[in-house]
């Protein structure tokens, strides 16, 4: 092969890999009352999603669910109607054609279990909106440093920007959210795009052999401090199971279990207690690494 062609191919491959590494996956979950197909509150949350996307090209997958109330056929139809209503609302706002709808399906009561309660399972009456795109969701909140920038001296501004972004830079007891580490909605399995993030964490532990860490799981979208429901295990241990999944991955790659521990905090330590926007949900749905020893 011509050397010049080979060099071009290598450069092109590097560009592709770089682009792929910037792809983000975010999930917005909308919840419904019994038999409800759409509501003003969910429309407002979809408006927040549209504002967060800010005209970026994205792919959207929409999946509707129902709880065990009513018959299976009714719930299939109900969940599909919920998904269709979300798609139609987003499509009505898709004036620039940048939203590409990959799928819109109803799964009925797939993850719901009959608990003999007339109220059913609120958490299963929902629509998951899965967004894929380059920098899909960006927070609109101003940081504390941005808000106070006019009132502080230049040296203090510089100091406020010097945040620790690497695990190895943390002090004992400090923790850091693992950016870009995403899970399938309601499950403890990571998305494919998160593999490089795990590999980076693995490399950090391989290089810094004295590091001992605690893997901490957090979830969004639950009442009070309650943990999320893991669809696969049917346990309300979603944050713990996600932390454990990272723990087991690192052990499978040769990291000693003596250097690792894991814990699920459920919704007890949210960054945004009210979760008014999709980006605030995403900030709460996270895994953090805390330094135990270094």
Phi, psi and omega in degrees: 000140178301133184301322181295319179296320179298316180297318180297318180297319179297315180297317180297320179296320179296322178296318179298315180297320179296319179294318181296327183290345181263005180282131181245149176237126180228153181231130173251128179249127180248136184244153189226156171282170180303129178071359183285139180251325178207160179202161183297323182298318179289328176297320178295322180290326175292325175297322177296322177297314180299321179293324180289324179293323175056046174075014178279148175290124182222157171254138184233131176243128184240128180229125180258151180223163174222165176267190188284349181299143182075186183275164180299316181296319178299317183291327175299313180295316180299314181294323178293320179296323177297314179297317181297321181296320178294314179301314183296323179294313179294322180296326179294338179261359186273054186292330180268358176070019183275348177266119179254114184273108183287314181203159178211100188229157174245127183257005179060222182265035186308318185251010184262144178237136182294114180253010176066016178261137181296334181284347181070207179241101183304319185295338181268350176269086188204172170231129174264124176252109185260121186247128176238129178181172179278111182061043189306306185249126176235140180286138177266355181287142173279141176283163179300324180293320180294319183296320186261009188302325183286341187259002182236162183283156181307319182297324180289329176296314179300318182296321182292336181276348183274062179276149180280123184243358179242140182300320183293345179273351183286152174268170179302132179087347178278152180229161182216132177289137179276100183293138176086000179269108186239153181240157172296140183306127177072009183231167180257018178262132180286154175284158184301325183290349181274350182305315178298329179293318178294321179296325178293319177297318178300315180298320179300318180288327178291322181283319182259082191289348179267353181293132170237133188229157169247129180266120187245124179261143178223149179232166175247178163064034173233162180279136177059225183262008185298146177279161179280160178275126175275114185299331185279321183262347182064025179249150173273066180223037186299315182294320179293318181293326177290318177296319180295324179299320177292317178304312182291326177298313182295321177296320180296338180264007173105001178281131182296136179295342177292341180266357189232148168211165181216156181203141176255131182254001181057230180250024186281342182229059181286144173286329179230098185300326185269339177049064184281340184227163178301322181291330176288324173300315182296324178293327179281331181274089191210167170238132178244153177247124178249137182279123177263321181204147179209000000 
